[in-house]
Amino acid sequence: MSLSSARNYALRAAKSQDQKEAAELLSKAILELALAIEATDAKVKKINKGA
């Protein structure tokens, strides 16, 4: 659940010679990005609630 994981998946996908593997890696990268965004959103909402 981190941006670095998403970046690593995307880099591996870019280097992949297999289209199926690349698509799977990009799917994982997108999921990691979505989870990171949700986590950040939750933190911001928590901060805003406390302010």
Sequence and secondary structure as in RCSB ss.txt:
>XXXX:A:sequence
MSLSSARNYALRAAKSQDQKEAAELLSKAILELALAIEATDAKVKKINKGA
>XXXX:A:secstr
  HHHHHHHHHHHHH S HHHHHHHHHHHHHHHHHHHHHHHHHHHHHHHH 
